[in-house]
Amino acid sequence: MGERWPCPESGQALALFDHAEERVWRYLDRCAFHTFLHAPVPRVECPQHGKL
């Protein structure tokens, strides 16, 4: 599992630090169903910008 995640500031590919609290996004409704996406957002520890 050598996945790398980009730093939001510099774009540098870094290893996963941890996950932020789960976020919820409203997606386009499908037929008569409301659609919500739930996901824990990955965080990285950038040597220049710290934990993001």
N, CA, C, O and CB atoms as a CASP TS submission, in Angstrom:
PFRMAT TS
TARGET T0000
AUTHOR 0000-0000-0000
METHOD Language model
MODEL 1
PARENT N/A
ATOM      1  N   MET     1       0.840  -1.197   0.000  1.00  0.00           N
ATOM      2  CA  MET     1       0.000   0.000   0.000  1.00  0.00           C
ATOM      3  C   MET     1       0.878   1.250   0.000  1.00  0.00           C
ATOM      4  O   MET     1       0.812   2.041   0.941  1.00  0.00           O
ATOM      5  CB  MET     1      -0.952   0.004   1.224  1.00  0.00           C
ATOM      6  N   GLY     2       1.680   1.442  -1.012  1.00  0.00           N
ATOM      7  CA  GLY     2       2.559   2.583  -1.074  1.00  0.00           C
ATOM      8  C   GLY     2       1.913   3.800  -1.711  1.00  0.00           C
ATOM      9  O   GLY     2       2.579   4.541  -2.434  1.00  0.00           O
ATOM     10  N   GLU     3       0.633   4.020  -1.458  1.00  0.00           N
ATOM     11  CA  GLU     3      -0.045   5.160  -2.066  1.00  0.00           C
ATOM     12  C   GLU     3       0.530   6.464  -1.538  1.00  0.00           C
ATOM     13  O   GLU     3       0.919   6.559  -0.374  1.00  0.00           O
ATOM     14  CB  GLU     3      -1.553   5.098  -1.799  1.00  0.00           C
ATOM     15  N   ARG     4       0.579   7.465  -2.407  1.00  0.00           N
ATOM     16  CA  ARG     4       1.071   8.785  -2.050  1.00  0.00           C
ATOM     17  C   ARG     4      -0.068   9.775  -2.264  1.00  0.00           C
ATOM     18  O   ARG     4      -0.871   9.619  -3.184  1.00  0.00           O
ATOM     19  CB  ARG     4       2.338   9.176  -2.891  1.00  0.00           C
ATOM     20  N   TRP     5      -0.131  10.786  -1.415  1.00  0.00           N
ATOM     21  CA  TRP     5      -1.181  11.798  -1.485  1.00  0.00           C
ATOM     22  C   TRP     5      -0.530  13.158  -1.691  1.00  0.00           C
ATOM     23  O   TRP     5       0.520  13.423  -1.106  1.00  0.00           O
ATOM     24  CB  TRP     5      -2.063  11.790  -0.199  1.00  0.00           C
ATOM     25  N   PRO     6      -1.124  14.033  -2.510  1.00  0.00           N
ATOM     26  CA  PRO     6      -0.506  15.337  -2.759  1.00  0.00           C
ATOM     27  C   PRO     6      -0.737  16.303  -1.604  1.00  0.00           C
ATOM     28  O   PRO     6      -1.799  16.310  -0.981  1.00  0.00           O
ATOM     29  CB  PRO     6      -1.048  15.938  -4.048  1.00  0.00           C
ATOM     30  N   CYS     7       0.280  17.119  -1.330  1.00  0.00           N
ATOM     31  CA  CYS     7       0.132  18.225  -0.379  1.00  0.00           C
ATOM     32  C   CYS     7      -0.803  19.242  -1.028  1.00  0.00           C
ATOM     33  O   CYS     7      -0.586  19.599  -2.186  1.00  0.00           O
ATOM     34  CB  CYS     7       1.535  18.878  -0.002  1.00  0.00           C
ATOM     35  N   PRO     8      -1.843  19.728  -0.326  1.00  0.00           N
ATOM     36  CA  PRO     8      -2.755  20.702  -0.928  1.00  0.00           C
ATOM     37  C   PRO     8      -2.071  22.019  -1.307  1.00  0.00           C
ATOM     38  O   PRO     8      -2.547  22.733  -2.190  1.00  0.00           O
ATOM     39  CB  PRO     8      -3.890  20.985   0.024  1.00  0.00           C
ATOM     40  N   GLU     9      -0.971  22.338  -0.652  1.00  0.00           N
ATOM     41  CA  GLU     9      -0.272  23.596  -0.924  1.00  0.00           C
ATOM     42  C   GLU     9       0.742  23.466  -2.049  1.00  0.00           C
ATOM     43  O   GLU     9       0.723  24.258  -2.991  1.00  0.00           O
ATOM     44  CB  GLU     9       0.423  24.083   0.326  1.00  0.00           C
ATOM     45  N   SER    10       1.631  22.475  -1.965  1.00  0.00           N
ATOM     46  CA  SER    10       2.733  22.372  -2.921  1.00  0.00           C
ATOM     47  C   SER    10       2.524  21.311  -3.991  1.00  0.00           C
ATOM     48  O   SER    10       3.183  21.357  -5.029  1.00  0.00           O
ATOM     49  CB  SER    10       3.999  22.085  -2.191  1.00  0.00           C
ATOM     50  N   GLY    11       1.631  20.361  -3.768  1.00  0.00           N
ATOM     51  CA  GLY    11       1.399  19.288  -4.715  1.00  0.00           C
ATOM     52  C   GLY    11       2.402  18.147  -4.601  1.00  0.00           C
ATOM     53  O   GLY    11       2.323  17.180  -5.360  1.00  0.00           O
ATOM     54  N   GLN    12       3.345  18.244  -3.666  1.00  0.00           N
ATOM     55  CA  GLN    12       4.352  17.197  -3.460  1.00  0.00           C
ATOM     56  C   GLN    12       3.680  15.912  -2.989  1.00  0.00           C
ATOM     57  O   GLN    12       2.824  15.955  -2.105  1.00  0.00           O
ATOM     58  CB  GLN    12       5.421  17.655  -2.434  1.00  0.00           C
ATOM     59  N   ALA    13       4.052  14.773  -3.563  1.00  0.00           N
ATOM     60  CA  ALA    13       3.471  13.484  -3.194  1.00  0.00           C
ATOM     61  C   ALA    13       4.071  13.013  -1.875  1.00  0.00           C
ATOM     62  O   ALA    13       5.290  12.886  -1.752  1.00  0.00           O
ATOM     63  CB  ALA    13       3.707  12.429  -4.309  1.00  0.00           C
ATOM     64  N   LEU    14       3.210  12.754  -0.884  1.00  0.00           N
ATOM     65  CA  LEU    14       3.648  12.377   0.457  1.00  0.00           C
ATOM     66  C   LEU    14       2.885  11.150   0.940  1.00  0.00           C
ATOM     67  O   LEU    14       1.826  10.808   0.413  1.00  0.00           O
ATOM     68  CB  LEU    14       3.456  13.546   1.438  1.00  0.00           C
ATOM     69  N   ALA    15       3.440  10.502   1.945  1.00  0.00           N
ATOM     70  CA  ALA    15       2.768   9.358   2.572  1.00  0.00           C
ATOM     71  C   ALA    15       1.593   9.848   3.415  1.00  0.00           C
ATOM     72  O   ALA    15       1.579  10.992   3.869  1.00  0.00           O
ATOM     73  CB  ALA    15       3.763   8.542   3.447  1.00  0.00           C
ATOM     74  N   LEU    16       0.627   8.990   3.617  1.00  0.00           N
ATOM     75  CA  LEU    16      -0.545   9.289   4.434  1.00  0.00           C
ATOM     76  C   LEU    16      -0.133   9.512   5.880  1.00  0.00           C
ATOM     77  O   LEU    16       0.632   8.719   6.428  1.00  0.00           O
ATOM     78  CB  LEU    16      -1.581   8.154   4.341  1.00  0.00           C
ATOM     79  N   PHE    17      -0.627  10.583   6.514  1.00  0.00           N
ATOM     80  CA  PHE    17      -0.366  10.855   7.932  1.00  0.00           C
ATOM     81  C   PHE    17      -1.495  10.278   8.780  1.00  0.00           C
ATOM     82  O   PHE    17      -1.251   9.459   9.666  1.00  0.00           O
ATOM     83  CB  PHE    17      -0.219  12.383   8.188  1.00  0.00           C
ATOM     84  N   ASP    18      -2.708  10.696   8.517  1.00  0.00           N
ATOM     85  CA  ASP    18      -3.906  10.163   9.182  1.00  0.00           C
ATOM     86  C   ASP    18      -5.126  10.620   8.392  1.00  0.00           C
ATOM     87  O   ASP    18      -4.987  11.098   7.266  1.00  0.00           O
ATOM     88  CB  ASP    18      -3.995  10.637  10.683  1.00  0.00           C
ATOM     89  N   HIS    19      -6.305  10.481   8.960  1.00  0.00           N
ATOM     90  CA  HIS    19      -7.535  10.927   8.307  1.00  0.00           C
ATOM     91  C   HIS    19      -8.216  11.988   9.160  1.00  0.00           C
ATOM     92  O   HIS    19      -8.274  11.865  10.383  1.00  0.00           O
ATOM     93  CB  HIS    19      -8.489   9.737   8.059  1.00  0.00           C
ATOM     94  N   ALA    20      -8.726  13.019   8.519  1.00  0.00           N
ATOM     95  CA  ALA    20      -9.531  14.026   9.201  1.00  0.00           C
ATOM     96  C   ALA    20     -10.911  13.419   9.468  1.00  0.00           C
ATOM     97  O   ALA    20     -11.203  12.308   9.027  1.00  0.00           O
ATOM     98  CB  ALA    20      -9.641  15.348   8.350  1.00  0.00           C
ATOM     99  N   GLU    21     -11.748  14.151  10.187  1.00  0.00           N
ATOM    100  CA  GLU    21     -13.103  13.654  10.452  1.00  0.00           C
ATOM    101  C   GLU    21     -13.844  13.451   9.130  1.00  0.00           C
ATOM    102  O   GLU    21     -13.554  14.108   8.130  1.00  0.00           O
ATOM    103  CB  GLU    21     -13.885  14.639  11.370  1.00  0.00           C
ATOM    104  N   GLU    22     -14.785  12.549   9.149  1.00  0.00           N
ATOM    105  CA  GLU    22     -15.562  12.241   7.957  1.00  0.00           C
ATOM    106  C   GLU    22     -16.283  13.491   7.465  1.00  0.00           C
ATOM    107  O   GLU    22     -16.861  14.238   8.254  1.00  0.00           O
ATOM    108  CB  GLU    22     -16.570  11.113   8.241  1.00  0.00           C
ATOM    109  N   ARG    23     -16.244  13.708   6.158  1.00  0.00           N
ATOM    110  CA  ARG    23     -16.970  14.815   5.537  1.00  0.00           C
ATOM    111  C   ARG    23     -18.106  14.253   4.708  1.00  0.00           C
ATOM    112  O   ARG    23     -18.072  13.102   4.274  1.00  0.00           O
ATOM    113  CB  ARG    23     -16.030  15.686   4.662  1.00  0.00           C
ATOM    114  N   VAL    24     -19.114  15.086   4.494  1.00  0.00           N
ATOM    115  CA  VAL    24     -20.281  14.663   3.725  1.00  0.00           C
ATOM    116  C   VAL    24     -20.503  15.679   2.602  1.00  0.00           C
ATOM    117  O   VAL    24     -20.519  16.887   2.839  1.00  0.00           O
ATOM    118  CB  VAL    24     -21.555  14.539   4.641  1.00  0.00           C
ATOM    119  N   TRP    25     -20.673  15.174   1.382  1.00  0.00           N
ATOM    120  CA  TRP    25     -20.961  16.009   0.229  1.00  0.00           C
ATOM    121  C   TRP    25     -22.299  15.589  -0.354  1.00  0.00           C
ATOM    122  O   TRP    25     -22.611  14.400  -0.406  1.00  0.00           O
ATOM    123  CB  TRP    25     -19.836  15.910  -0.832  1.00  0.00           C
ATOM    124  N   ARG    26     -23.082  16.551  -0.789  1.00  0.00           N
ATOM    125  CA  ARG    26     -24.327  16.259  -1.488  1.00  0.00           C
ATOM    126  C   ARG    26     -23.995  16.091  -2.952  1.00  0.00           C
ATOM    127  O   ARG    26     -23.319  16.938  -3.535  1.00  0.00           O
ATOM    128  CB  ARG    26     -25.395  17.382  -1.271  1.00  0.00           C
ATOM    129  N   TYR    27     -24.455  15.019  -3.551  1.00  0.00           N
ATOM    130  CA  TYR    27     -24.196  14.719  -4.951  1.00  0.00           C
ATOM    131  C   TYR    27     -25.482  14.908  -5.740  1.00  0.00           C
ATOM    132  O   TYR    27     -26.543  15.124  -5.154  1.00  0.00           O
ATOM    133  CB  TYR    27     -23.645  13.277  -5.123  1.00  0.00           C
ATOM    134  N   LEU    28     -25.400  14.832  -7.042  1.00  0.00           N
ATOM    135  CA  LEU    28     -26.591  14.962  -7.873  1.00  0.00           C
ATOM    136  C   LEU    28     -27.604  13.881  -7.512  1.00  0.00           C
ATOM    137  O   LEU    28     -27.252  12.710  -7.372  1.00  0.00           O
ATOM    138  CB  LEU    28     -26.223  14.879  -9.368  1.00  0.00           C
ATOM    139  N   ASP    29     -28.853  14.279  -7.362  1.00  0.00           N
ATOM    140  CA  ASP    29     -29.905  13.315  -7.041  1.00  0.00           C
ATOM    141  C   ASP    29     -30.129  12.370  -8.212  1.00  0.00           C
ATOM    142  O   ASP    29     -30.015  12.759  -9.374  1.00  0.00           O
ATOM    143  CB  ASP    29     -31.216  14.038  -6.680  1.00  0.00           C
ATOM    144  N   ARG    30     -30.446  11.132  -7.889  1.00  0.00           N
ATOM    145  CA  ARG    30     -30.736  10.103  -8.884  1.00  0.00           C
ATOM    146  C   ARG    30     -32.197   9.721  -8.755  1.00  0.00           C
ATOM    147  O   ARG    30     -32.618   9.180  -7.732  1.00  0.00           O
ATOM    148  CB  ARG    30     -29.811   8.857  -8.708  1.00  0.00           C
ATOM    149  N   CYS    31     -32.973  10.006  -9.800  1.00  0.00           N
ATOM    150  CA  CYS    31     -34.428   9.768  -9.786  1.00  0.00           C
ATOM    151  C   CYS    31     -35.020  10.497  -8.585  1.00  0.00           C
ATOM    152  O   CYS    31     -34.895  11.718  -8.501  1.00  0.00           O
ATOM    153  CB  CYS    31     -34.763   8.226  -9.727  1.00  0.00           C
ATOM    154  N   ALA    32     -35.646   9.809  -7.673  1.00  0.00           N
ATOM    155  CA  ALA    32     -36.254  10.453  -6.508  1.00  0.00           C
ATOM    156  C   ALA    32     -35.404  10.271  -5.254  1.00  0.00           C
ATOM    157  O   ALA    32     -35.901  10.456  -4.143  1.00  0.00           O
ATOM    158  CB  ALA    32     -37.652   9.897  -6.270  1.00  0.00           C
ATOM    159  N   PHE    33     -34.131   9.910  -5.416  1.00  0.00           N
ATOM    160  CA  PHE    33     -33.271   9.614  -4.274  1.00  0.00           C
ATOM    161  C   PHE    33     -32.243  10.720  -4.051  1.00  0.00           C
ATOM    162  O   PHE    33     -31.571  11.150  -4.988  1.00  0.00           O
ATOM    163  CB  PHE    33     -32.563   8.275  -4.479  1.00  0.00           C
ATOM    164  N   HIS    34     -32.126  11.174  -2.814  1.00  0.00           N
ATOM    165  CA  HIS    34     -31.068  12.105  -2.450  1.00  0.00           C
ATOM    166  C   HIS    34     -29.777  11.302  -2.323  1.00  0.00           C
ATOM    167  O   HIS    34     -29.779  10.193  -1.790  1.00  0.00           O
ATOM    168  CB  HIS    34     -31.404  12.872  -1.116  1.00  0.00           C
ATOM    169  N   THR    35     -28.677  11.867  -2.814  1.00  0.00           N
ATOM    170  CA  THR    35     -27.406  11.159  -2.797  1.00  0.00           C
ATOM    171  C   THR    35     -26.382  11.951  -1.997  1.00  0.00           C
ATOM    172  O   THR    35     -26.153  13.130  -2.265  1.00  0.00           O
ATOM    173  CB  THR    35     -26.900  10.911  -4.228  1.00  0.00           C
ATOM    174  N   PHE    36     -25.768  11.299  -1.012  1.00  0.00           N
ATOM    175  CA  PHE    36     -24.743  11.922  -0.191  1.00  0.00           C
ATOM    176  C   PHE    36     -23.503  11.037  -0.203  1.00  0.00           C
ATOM    177  O   PHE    36     -23.608   9.814  -0.111  1.00  0.00           O
ATOM    178  CB  PHE    36     -25.250  12.154   1.260  1.00  0.00           C
ATOM    179  N   LEU    37     -22.332  11.650  -0.315  1.00  0.00           N
ATOM    180  CA  LEU    37     -21.070  10.926  -0.255  1.00  0.00           C
ATOM    181  C   LEU    37     -20.452  11.158   1.112  1.00  0.00           C
ATOM    182  O   LEU    37     -20.350  12.299   1.564  1.00  0.00           O
ATOM    183  CB  LEU    37     -20.102  11.374  -1.392  1.00  0.00           C
ATOM    184  N   HIS    38     -20.039  10.084   1.774  1.00  0.00           N
ATOM    185  CA  HIS    38     -19.395  10.155   3.090  1.00  0.00           C
ATOM    186  C   HIS    38     -17.980   9.612   2.938  1.00  0.00           C
ATOM    187  O   HIS    38     -17.787   8.521   2.401  1.00  0.00           O
ATOM    188  CB  HIS    38     -20.205   9.346   4.182  1.00  0.00           C
ATOM    189  N   ALA    39     -16.981  10.375   3.411  1.00  0.00           N
ATOM    190  CA  ALA    39     -15.605   9.905   3.288  1.00  0.00           C
ATOM    191  C   ALA    39     -14.703  10.575   4.318  1.00  0.00           C
ATOM    192  O   ALA    39     -14.830  11.772   4.573  1.00  0.00           O
ATOM    193  CB  ALA    39     -15.078  10.166   1.879  1.00  0.00           C
ATOM    194  N   PRO    40     -13.782   9.796   4.916  1.00  0.00           N
ATOM    195  CA  PRO    40     -12.752  10.416   5.750  1.00  0.00           C
ATOM    196  C   PRO    40     -11.673  10.987   4.824  1.00  0.00           C
ATOM    197  O   PRO    40     -11.173  10.284   3.947  1.00  0.00           O
ATOM    198  CB  PRO    40     -12.139   9.379   6.772  1.00  0.00           C
ATOM    199  N   VAL    41     -11.322  12.237   5.015  1.00  0.00           N
ATOM    200  CA  VAL    41     -10.372  12.909   4.128  1.00  0.00           C
ATOM    201  C   VAL    41      -8.944  12.596   4.579  1.00  0.00           C
ATOM    202  O   VAL    41      -8.614  12.790   5.749  1.00  0.00           O
ATOM    203  CB  VAL    41     -10.619  14.448   4.111  1.00  0.00           C
ATOM    204  N   PRO    42      -8.087  12.113   3.662  1.00  0.00           N
ATOM    205  CA  PRO    42      -6.703  11.808   4.036  1.00  0.00           C
ATOM    206  C   PRO    42      -5.915  13.092   4.314  1.00  0.00           C
ATOM    207  O   PRO    42      -6.118  14.114   3.659  1.00  0.00           O
ATOM    208  CB  PRO    42      -6.015  10.992   2.923  1.00  0.00           C
ATOM    209  N   ARG    43      -5.010  13.017   5.300  1.00  0.00           N
ATOM    210  CA  ARG    43      -4.136  14.147   5.620  1.00  0.00           C
ATOM    211  C   ARG    43      -2.691  13.713   5.436  1.00  0.00           C
ATOM    212  O   ARG    43      -2.352  12.542   5.605  1.00  0.00           O
ATOM    213  CB  ARG    43      -4.381  14.661   7.074  1.00  0.00           C
ATOM    214  N   VAL    44      -1.843  14.677   5.087  1.00  0.00           N
ATOM    215  CA  VAL    44      -0.416  14.422   4.927  1.00  0.00           C
ATOM    216  C   VAL    44       0.360  15.365   5.842  1.00  0.00           C
ATOM    217  O   VAL    44      -0.161  16.386   6.291  1.00  0.00           O
ATOM    218  CB  VAL    44       0.022  14.601   3.441  1.00  0.00           C
ATOM    219  N   GLU    45       1.612  15.004   6.108  1.00  0.00           N
ATOM    220  CA  GLU    45       2.490  15.890   6.873  1.00  0.00           C
ATOM    221  C   GLU    45       3.594  16.353   5.932  1.00  0.00           C
ATOM    222  O   GLU    45       4.529  15.609   5.635  1.00  0.00           O
ATOM    223  CB  GLU    45       3.085  15.168   8.150  1.00  0.00           C
ATOM    224  N   CYS    46       3.472  17.591   5.469  1.00  0.00           N
ATOM    225  CA  CYS    46       4.413  18.173   4.520  1.00  0.00           C
ATOM    226  C   CYS    46       5.578  18.800   5.287  1.00  0.00           C
ATOM    227  O   CYS    46       5.349  19.486   6.283  1.00  0.00           O
ATOM    228  CB  CYS    46       3.710  19.230   3.618  1.00  0.00           C
ATOM    229  N   PRO    47       6.808  18.584   4.854  1.00  0.00           N
ATOM    230  CA  PRO    47       7.955  19.203   5.534  1.00  0.00           C
ATOM    231  C   PRO    47       7.925  20.735   5.476  1.00  0.00           C
ATOM    232  O   PRO    47       8.473  21.400   6.355  1.00  0.00           O
ATOM    233  CB  PRO    47       9.251  18.700   4.918  1.00  0.00           C
ATOM    234  N   GLN    48       7.285  21.294   4.439  1.00  0.00           N
ATOM    235  CA  GLN    48       7.212  22.756   4.306  1.00  0.00           C
ATOM    236  C   GLN    48       5.992  23.350   4.991  1.00  0.00           C
ATOM    237  O   GLN    48       6.089  24.419   5.593  1.00  0.00           O
ATOM    238  CB  GLN    48       7.199  23.142   2.846  1.00  0.00           C
ATOM    239  N   HIS    49       4.836  22.675   4.914  1.00  0.00           N
ATOM    240  CA  HIS    49       3.561  23.270   5.348  1.00  0.00           C
ATOM    241  C   HIS    49       2.970  22.629   6.593  1.00  0.00           C
ATOM    242  O   HIS    49       1.945  23.102   7.084  1.00  0.00           O
ATOM    243  CB  HIS    49       2.563  23.180   4.239  1.00  0.00           C
ATOM    244  N   GLY    50       3.568  21.579   7.118  1.00  0.00           N
ATOM    245  CA  GLY    50       3.042  20.902   8.306  1.00  0.00           C
ATOM    246  C   GLY    50       1.931  19.932   7.968  1.00  0.00           C
ATOM    247  O   GLY    50       1.836  19.435   6.846  1.00  0.00           O
ATOM    248  N   LYS    51       1.090  19.670   8.960  1.00  0.00           N
ATOM    249  CA  LYS    51       0.009  18.700   8.788  1.00  0.00           C
ATOM    250  C   LYS    51      -1.177  19.354   8.138  1.00  0.00           C
ATOM    251  O   LYS    51      -1.729  20.322   8.661  1.00  0.00           O
ATOM    252  CB  LYS    51      -0.395  18.085  10.123  1.00  0.00           C
ATOM    253  N   LEU    52      -1.576  18.821   6.985  1.00  0.00           N
ATOM    254  CA  LEU    52      -2.714  19.358   6.235  1.00  0.00           C
ATOM    255  C   LEU    52      -3.702  18.262   5.949  1.00  0.00           C
ATOM    256  O   LEU    52      -4.734  18.508   5.325  1.00  0.00           O
ATOM    257  CB  LEU    52      -2.258  20.014   4.927  1.00  0.00           C
TER
END
